[in-house]
Amino acid sequence: MANMVTSVDGAFAAGGRSGGLSGPADREVFHLLRGLADVVLVAAGTARAERYRRPGADADTRADRAGRGQEPLPRLAVVSRSARIPADQPFLRGEGPDPLLLHPDDADVSDLPPGMVTRSAGRGSVDLGSALGLLHEDGARSVLCEGGPRLLGQLVEADLLDELFVTVSPVLAGGDDLGLLRGAPAMERRIRLHRVIEDDDFLLLTYRRER
Ligand SMILES: NC(=O)c1ccc[n+]([C@@H]2O[C@H](COP(=O)([O-])OP(=O)(O)OC[C@H]3O[C@@H](n4cnc5c(N)ncnc54)[C@H](OP(=O)(O)O)[C@@H]3O)[C@@H](O)[C@H]2O)c1
């Protein structure tokens, strides 16, 4: 599954980050979905731009996870070609499993700061189907992609997305940071609207892939 936020005019960021588009209901969905996931998948660009941390969970969420046979906390998996992870990246420290770096076979990971586990999938760039296969081998059954738009575009292009959560924020953002599938080729993937919730002018939409 994937979770994204957009302005009404289709921007994925305001002031270079998605946080400017978010609101209380969107944050609640963000945490609820993390609570369900075995792995939170994020592109390195977003992890760097948004200073990503390891996903946490409160006591109730941990109890729910235990009841479903899940680990107490989801693992963060970062997709990168460059393996450029700043030494002060917040996810390198903290509670929970060490984050996974998913990189292509030919990436140079020698300068990676400590605190990450590495797995390779694909050559030149990460083959996302193989990467999801690796996560599955490791026991992951639900993977939540939090972007960015370039990564989501590749997942949709490879038809690897089953469920999409989109918050439409009551903002007209303008600018050039447009399109939740940034850089993806033109395609016509049919998805079904599964649920609509309105909260304080925010629209919380759930779509499912029609197969
Ligand atoms: N609206 C939302 O819901 C939302 C969600 C997330 C992010 N954002 C925003 O989106 C912006 C960043 O998005 P973006 O589209 O520019 O970039 P992005 O998708 O976050 O990151 C692109 C980077 O991810 C890595 N990458 C992606 N696919 C890869 C593959 N197949 N193999 C290897 N590496 C791969 C590469 O990292 P390396 O450079 O390390 O090789 C690439 O430079 C930020 O402004 C962020 O705030 C918005």
The ligand as a Tripos MOL2 file, in Angstrom:
@<TRIPOS>MOLECULE
LIG
   48    52     1     0     0
SMALL
NO_CHARGES

@<TRIPOS>ATOM
      1 N1          3.0210   14.4030   -0.9250 N.am      1 LIG1
      2 C1          3.5060   13.3100   -0.3660 C.2       1 LIG1
      3 O1          2.7510   12.4650    0.1270 O.2       1 LIG1
      4 C2          4.9900   13.1080   -0.3360 C.ar      1 LIG1
      5 C3          5.5030   11.9000    0.1300 C.ar      1 LIG1
      6 C4          6.8720   11.7370    0.1430 C.ar      1 LIG1
      7 C5          7.7010   12.7580   -0.3120 C.ar      1 LIG1
      8 N2          7.1790   13.9160   -0.7420 N.ar      1 LIG1
      9 C6          8.0340   14.9920   -1.2340 C.3       1 LIG1
     10 O2          8.5970   14.5520   -2.4710 O.3       1 LIG1
     11 C7          9.8750   15.1550   -2.6650 C.3       1 LIG1
     12 C8         10.8960   14.0850   -2.9750 C.3       1 LIG1
     13 O3         10.3920   13.2530   -3.9710 O.3       1 LIG1
     14 P1         11.1680   12.8820   -5.3310 P.3       1 LIG1
     15 O4         10.1760   12.2940   -6.2560 O.co2     1 LIG1
     16 O5         11.9510   14.0740   -5.7770 O.co2     1 LIG1
     17 O6         12.2120   11.8550   -4.8570 O.3       1 LIG1
     18 P2         12.0610   10.4900   -4.0690 P.3       1 LIG1
     19 O7         11.2060    9.5300   -4.8340 O.co2     1 LIG1
     20 O8         11.7370   10.7350   -2.6590 O.co2     1 LIG1
     21 O9         13.5790   10.0420   -4.0980 O.3       1 LIG1
     22 C9         14.2830    9.8460   -5.2870 C.3       1 LIG1
     23 C10        15.5280    9.1280   -4.8690 C.3       1 LIG1
     24 O10        15.1730    7.8400   -4.3660 O.3       1 LIG1
     25 C11        16.1030    6.8780   -4.8010 C.3       1 LIG1
     26 N3         15.4260    5.9910   -5.7220 N.ar      1 LIG1
     27 C12        14.1490    6.0580   -6.1760 C.ar      1 LIG1
     28 N4         13.8660    4.9920   -6.9290 N.ar      1 LIG1
     29 C13        14.9930    4.2330   -6.9620 C.ar      1 LIG1
     30 C14        15.3270    2.9890   -7.5790 C.ar      1 LIG1
     31 N5         14.4560    2.3040   -8.3240 N.pl3     1 LIG1
     32 N6         16.5750    2.5250   -7.3960 N.ar      1 LIG1
     33 C15        17.4770    3.1790   -6.6380 C.ar      1 LIG1
     34 N7         17.2170    4.3610   -6.0280 N.ar      1 LIG1
     35 C16        15.9790    4.8710   -6.1930 C.ar      1 LIG1
     36 C17        17.2380    7.6490   -5.4210 C.3       1 LIG1
     37 O11        18.0660    7.9730   -4.3050 O.3       1 LIG1
     38 P3         19.6210    8.3330   -4.3700 P.3       1 LIG1
     39 O12        19.6600    9.7670   -4.7820 O.co2     1 LIG1
     40 O13        20.1080    8.1190   -2.9750 O.co2     1 LIG1
     41 O14        20.2300    7.3960   -5.3670 O.co2     1 LIG1
     42 C18        16.5110    8.8600   -5.9810 C.3       1 LIG1
     43 O15        17.3790    9.9780   -6.1790 O.3       1 LIG1
     44 C19        10.1700   15.9260   -1.3860 C.3       1 LIG1
     45 O16         9.8140   17.2670   -1.6050 O.3       1 LIG1
     46 C20         9.2270   15.3070   -0.3690 C.3       1 LIG1
     47 O17         8.9020   16.2100    0.6420 O.3       1 LIG1
     48 C21         5.8390   14.1020   -0.7740 C.ar      1 LIG1
@<TRIPOS>BOND
     1     1     2 1
     2     2     3 2
     3     2     4 1
     4     4     5 ar
     5     4    48 ar
     6     5     6 ar
     7     6     7 ar
     8     7     8 ar
     9     8     9 1
    10     8    48 ar
    11     9    10 1
    12     9    46 1
    13    10    11 1
    14    11    12 1
    15    11    44 1
    16    12    13 1
    17    13    14 1
    18    14    15 2
    19    14    16 1
    20    14    17 1
    21    17    18 1
    22    18    19 2
    23    18    20 1
    24    18    21 1
    25    21    22 1
    26    22    23 1
    27    23    24 1
    28    23    42 1
    29    24    25 1
    30    25    26 1
    31    25    36 1
    32    26    27 ar
    33    26    35 ar
    34    27    28 ar
    35    28    29 ar
    36    29    30 ar
    37    29    35 ar
    38    30    31 1
    39    30    32 ar
    40    32    33 ar
    41    33    34 ar
    42    34    35 ar
    43    36    37 1
    44    36    42 1
    45    37    38 1
    46    38    39 2
    47    38    40 1
    48    38    41 1
    49    42    43 1
    50    44    45 1
    51    44    46 1
    52    46    47 1
@<TRIPOS>SUBSTRUCTURE
     1 LIG1         1 GROUP 0 **** ****
